[in-house]
Amino acid sequence: MTYDTFFVVGLLILVLAIPSILGAFRRGHAPRIPAIMLLIGGGLIVVAIGAKPNAYSISTIPQVIDSVISHFIAYLRT
């Protein structure tokens, strides 16, 4: 389960980095924090894929996200 969590958190960080990158380029600033976010998110995804090489594909991403969210909700209820 932890590698699924790494994968989902990595995806979330990558998605959140996109608007930050666009905003930095629009303002003419160097995208330092977004670059760090890309490294962290990409690193988490690489760790997850490295641990479970055949577990993640485009078609299984929604199932992985759903399982991580459902485990998180179940953890909050206890």
C-alpha positions in Angstrom: 0.0 0.0 0.0 2.8 2.4 0.7 4.0 2.4 -2.9 0.5 3.2 -4.1 0.5 6.1 -1.7 3.9 7.3 -3.0 2.5 7.1 -6.5 -0.7 9.0 -5.8 1.2 11.7 -3.7 3.7 12.0 -6.5 1.0 12.5 -9.1 -0.7 15.1 -6.9 2.6 17.1 -6.5 3.2 17.0 -10.2 -0.4 18.2 -10.9 0.1 21.1 -8.4 3.4 22.0 -9.9 1.9 22.8 -13.3 0.1 26.0 -12.4 3.1 27.1 -10.4 5.4 26.6 -13.3 3.1 28.5 -15.7 2.8 31.4 -13.2 6.5 31.7 -12.7 7.1 31.8 -16.5 4.3 34.4 -16.9 5.9 36.6 -14.3 9.3 36.2 -15.7 10.7 34.5 -12.5 12.9 31.4 -12.3 10.7 28.4 -11.4 12.8 27.2 -8.5 10.0 25.9 -6.2 8.1 24.3 -9.1 11.3 22.6 -10.1 11.7 21.2 -6.6 8.1 20.0 -6.7 8.8 18.3 -10.1 11.8 16.5 -8.6 9.9 15.4 -5.5 6.8 14.2 -7.4 8.8 12.5 -10.1 11.0 10.9 -7.4 8.0 9.5 -5.6 6.6 8.1 -8.8 10.0 6.5 -9.8 10.3 4.9 -6.3 6.8 3.4 -6.7 7.3 2.2 -10.2 10.7 0.8 -9.3 9.3 -1.2 -6.4 6.3 -2.5 -8.4 7.3 -2.4 -12.1 4.2 -3.9 -13.7 1.6 -2.5 -11.3 1.1 0.9 -12.8 -0.3 1.8 -16.2 -2.5 4.4 -17.6 -5.6 2.2 -17.2 -4.9 1.3 -13.6 -4.2 4.9 -12.3 -7.9 5.6 -11.4 -8.1 2.3 -9.5 -4.9 3.1 -7.6 -6.1 6.6 -6.7 -9.4 5.2 -5.6 -7.8 2.6 -3.4 -5.5 5.1 -1.7 -8.4 7.5 -1.1 -10.6 4.8 0.4 -7.7 3.6 2.7 -7.2 7.1 3.8 -10.9 7.6 4.6 -11.0 4.3 6.4 -7.9 5.4 8.4 -9.6 8.7 9.4 -12.7 6.9 10.6 -10.8 4.8 13.1 
